[in-house]
Amino acid sequence: MNNHLKGLLIAFFGILVLAPEGILVKLANADSFTVLFWRGIFFTISILVILLISYRTRTLDEIKGIGKRGIFLGFLTGFGGATFILAIHYTSLAKTLVIISAAPLMVALVSFILLGEKPKLFTWLAMLIVFTGIYIVMSGDTSGLNLKGSLFALASVTTGGFSFTLLRKYKEVNMVPAMAVNGLFITLIGLLFAESLTLSSQSMNYIIISSILVAISFSLITIAPRFIPAPEVAIFFPMGTVIGTFLAWLILKEELSSNAIYGGVVVILTLFIHSVYSARQSKN
């Protein structure tokens, strides 16, 4: 198997494994801050297990090696993860996933601001269309809670844009051990704001499975760019949104407003076309 095919498979399975995350958190049906506390703990444990399997005796050195930049990135991604959980607590999972799916273009926008990397005209056009689609999705929010959830989703995708841009800037930082900081930060948020840390055994099982899947997914998505260009990894993100939205309809029986459907189609199609175009450009 050549490196290119290996990278494609790693990215594909990374996104595929992540798809059920929101469903499992929704099925836990618990206070969002209680979920954050336990999810942070089990996510951290899962990351440490992955590190021990991958690096064995060098695990501690890898953790120490992330330095201040890795710790900062861990806090930043932790904030993004926390706002995602809060988003799906206040609004539908499908709507959250549509907004979150704009991450690749948000990375391009933040890279322009922080790194001076000027996006191509096609990317600017895609940004305009995607943000218009997100506006359409959010324009259907008639209640305060729905709008609150959408704003948390926007905060999550914006934080993700900054996280991935800084990760590219600090390429020497191993993002996998930095994810352990992510988990500890999420645990702290849950501990500070949860009214109770008690979960039913069923809810706990959902959170444990979710945490393990996210740890595996993040590790795979982090590794994939070593074998293929980032634009090719981004091709699979719209796929994750489609699968997650379908599962939300199938399992949670979520019903979307016409605004959410029309806006979601605009966002997902634009992202898919942009990802394919970017991948072809990177090969050329």
C-alpha positions in Angstrom: 0.0 0.0 0.0 1.5 3.4 -1.0 1.5 6.4 1.3 -1.2 8.3 -0.6 -3.7 5.5 -0.3 -2.7 5.0 3.3 -3.4 8.7 4.0 -6.8 8.6 2.3 -7.8 5.5 4.3 -6.6 7.1 7.6 -8.6 10.3 6.9 -11.7 8.3 5.8 -11.7 6.2 9.0 -10.9 9.2 11.1 -14.0 11.0 10.0 -16.1 7.8 9.9 -15.3 7.0 13.5 -16.2 10.6 14.6 -19.6 10.5 13.0 -21.6 8.9 15.9 -20.1 11.2 18.5 -23.0 13.7 18.6 -25.6 10.9 18.6 -24.0 9.3 21.7 -23.8 12.5 23.6 -27.5 13.2 22.8 -28.5 9.7 23.8 -26.7 10.3 27.2 -29.5 12.8 27.8 -27.7 14.5 30.7 -26.7 18.0 31.9 -24.1 19.3 29.4 -21.6 20.2 32.1 -21.9 16.8 33.7 -21.2 15.3 30.3 -18.2 17.6 29.8 -16.7 16.4 33.2 -16.9 12.7 32.4 -16.2 13.0 28.7 -13.0 15.0 29.6 -11.8 12.3 32.0 -12.4 9.3 29.6 -11.1 11.3 26.6 -7.9 12.0 28.5 -7.5 8.3 29.5 -8.1 7.2 25.9 -5.5 9.6 24.6 -3.0 8.4 27.2 -3.7 4.7 26.2 -3.1 5.6 22.5 0.2 7.4 23.5 1.4 4.4 25.5 0.6 2.0 22.6 2.3 4.4 20.0 5.4 5.5 22.0 5.7 3.1 24.9 8.8 4.2 26.9 8.9 7.5 25.1 5.4 8.5 26.1 6.5 10.9 28.9 9.0 12.5 26.6 6.3 13.1 24.0 4.1 14.7 26.6 6.9 16.9 27.9 7.8 17.8 24.3 4.6 19.7 23.5 5.9 22.7 25.6 3.9 25.9 26.2 2.6 26.0 22.6 1.1 22.5 22.9 -0.5 23.4 26.3 -2.1 26.5 24.7 -3.3 24.4 21.7 -4.7 21.9 24.2 -6.7 24.6 26.0 -7.9 26.1 22.7 -9.1 22.8 21.3 -10.6 22.0 24.6 -12.7 25.2 24.4 -13.8 24.2 20.9 -14.8 20.7 22.2 -16.7 22.2 25.1 -18.7 24.7 23.0 -19.6 21.8 20.6 -21.2 19.8 23.4 -23.0 23.0 24.6 -24.2 23.6 21.0 -25.9 20.2 20.6 -27.4 20.6 24.0 -29.3 23.8 23.0 -30.0 23.1 19.3 -30.3 20.2 17.0 -27.3 18.0 16.2 -27.9 18.3 12.4 -27.8 22.1 12.6 -24.7 22.1 14.7 -22.9 19.7 12.3 -23.8 21.9 9.3 -22.2 25.0 11.1 -19.2 23.0 12.3 -18.6 21.6 8.7 -17.4 25.1 7.7 -14.1 24.3 9.6 -11.9 24.0 6.5 -12.9 27.4 5.2 -12.6 28.9 8.6 -9.0 27.6 8.7 -8.4 29.4 5.4 -9.8 32.6 6.8 -7.8 32.5 10.0 -4.7 31.5 8.1 -5.1 34.7 6.1 -5.5 36.8 9.3 -2.7 35.2 11.3 -0.2 33.9 8.7 -0.9 36.2 5.8 -1.7 33.2 3.5 -4.0 34.8 0.9 -6.7 32.3 -0.2 -7.4 31.9 -3.9 -10.4 33.5 -5.5 -12.3 30.2 -5.5 -11.8 29.9 -1.7 -13.1 33.4 -1.1 -16.2 32.6 -3.2 -16.7 29.3 -1.3 -16.4 31.2 2.0 -19.1 33.7 0.9 -21.5 30.9 -0.2 -20.9 28.8 2.9 -21.4 31.7 5.3 -24.5 32.6 3.4 -25.7 29.0 3.9 -24.9 29.2 7.6 -26.9 32.4 7.9 -29.8 30.7 6.2 -29.5 27.8 8.7 -29.5 30.2 11.6 -32.3 32.4 10.3 -34.7 29.6 11.2 -33.8 30.0 14.9 -37.0 31.4 16.4 -36.3 30.6 20.0 -33.5 31.9 22.3 -32.2 28.4 23.0 -31.9 27.5 19.3 -30.0 30.7 18.7 -27.8 30.1 21.7 -26.9 26.6 20.4 -26.0 28.0 16.9 -23.8 30.7 18.5 -22.0 28.0 20.5 -21.5 26.0 17.2 -20.1 29.2 15.6 -17.7 29.6 18.6 -16.6 26.0 18.2 -15.9 26.2 14.5 -14.1 29.6 14.9 -11.9 28.1 17.7 -11.2 25.2 15.4 -10.0 27.6 12.7 -7.5 29.1 15.1 -6.5 25.7 16.5 -5.6 24.2 13.1 -3.9 27.3 11.9 -1.7 27.5 15.0 -1.0 23.8 14.6 0.3 24.4 11.1 2.4 27.3 12.4 3.9 25.2 15.2 4.5 22.0 13.2 6.9 20.8 15.7 4.1 20.3 18.3 2.8 16.7 18.5 -0.9 17.3 18.6 -1.8 13.8 20.0 -0.4 14.4 23.5 -1.7 18.0 23.4 -5.2 16.4 23.2 -4.7 15.2 26.8 -4.5 18.8 27.9 -7.8 19.3 25.9 -9.4 16.5 28.0 -8.2 18.0 31.3 -9.5 21.4 30.3 -12.9 20.0 29.4 -13.0 18.1 32.8 -12.2 21.4 34.6 -15.1 23.2 32.9 -17.5 20.4 33.8 -16.3 20.4 37.4 -16.7 24.1 37.8 -20.2 24.4 36.3 -22.0 21.1 36.7 -24.7 21.0 39.3 -24.2 17.3 39.8 -21.6 14.8 38.6 -23.9 11.9 38.8 -24.8 10.0 35.6 -26.9 6.9 35.1 -25.0 3.7 34.1 -26.6 3.9 30.6 -25.6 7.6 30.1 -22.1 6.8 31.4 -21.7 4.0 28.8 -22.7 6.4 26.0 -20.1 9.0 27.2 -17.3 6.3 27.6 -17.9 5.1 24.0 -18.1 8.6 22.7 -14.8 9.6 24.4 -13.0 6.5 23.0 -14.2 7.2 19.5 -13.3 10.9 19.6 -9.8 10.0 20.9 -9.3 7.5 18.0 -10.7 9.9 15.5 -8.5 12.9 16.6 -5.4 10.7 16.5 -6.2 9.5 12.9 -7.0 12.9 11.6 -3.8 14.2 13.1 -1.7 11.5 11.5 -3.4 11.7 8.0 -1.7 14.9 6.8 1.7 13.1 7.1 0.7 11.1 4.1 -1.6 13.3 2.0 -2.0 17.1 1.7 -4.4 18.8 4.1 -6.9 19.7 1.3 -7.3 16.0 0.6 -8.1 15.3 4.2 -10.7 18.1 4.1 -12.6 16.2 1.4 -14.0 13.8 4.0 -15.4 16.5 6.4 -18.6 17.0 4.4 -19.0 13.2 4.5 -19.0 13.3 8.3 -21.7 16.0 8.3 -23.9 14.0 5.9 -23.5 10.8 8.0 -24.0 12.6 11.3 -27.2 14.4 10.0 -28.6 11.1 8.6 -28.0 9.3 12.0 -29.6 12.2 13.8 -32.7 11.8 11.6 -32.7 8.0 11.9 -31.9 7.6 15.6 -33.0 10.8 17.3 -35.9 11.5 14.9 -34.7 15.1 14.5 -36.9 17.2 12.2 -35.2 20.1 10.4 -36.7 23.4 9.4 -36.8 24.2 5.7 -34.2 26.9 6.4 -31.9 24.3 7.9 -32.3 21.9 5.0 -31.8 24.5 2.3 -28.9 26.1 4.1 -27.3 22.8 4.9 -27.5 21.6 1.3 -25.8 24.9 0.2 -23.0 24.5 2.8 -22.3 20.8 2.2 -22.3 20.9 -1.6 -20.0 24.0 -1.6 -17.6 22.4 0.8 -17.5 19.2 -1.2 -16.8 21.0 -4.5 -14.2 23.2 -2.8 -12.5 20.2 -1.2 -12.3 18.3 -4.5 -11.0 21.4 -6.3 -8.4 22.1 -3.7 -7.2 18.5 -3.7 -6.7 18.6 -7.5 -4.9 21.9 -7.2 -2.5 20.5 -4.6 -1.7 17.6 -6.9 -0.9 19.9 -9.7 
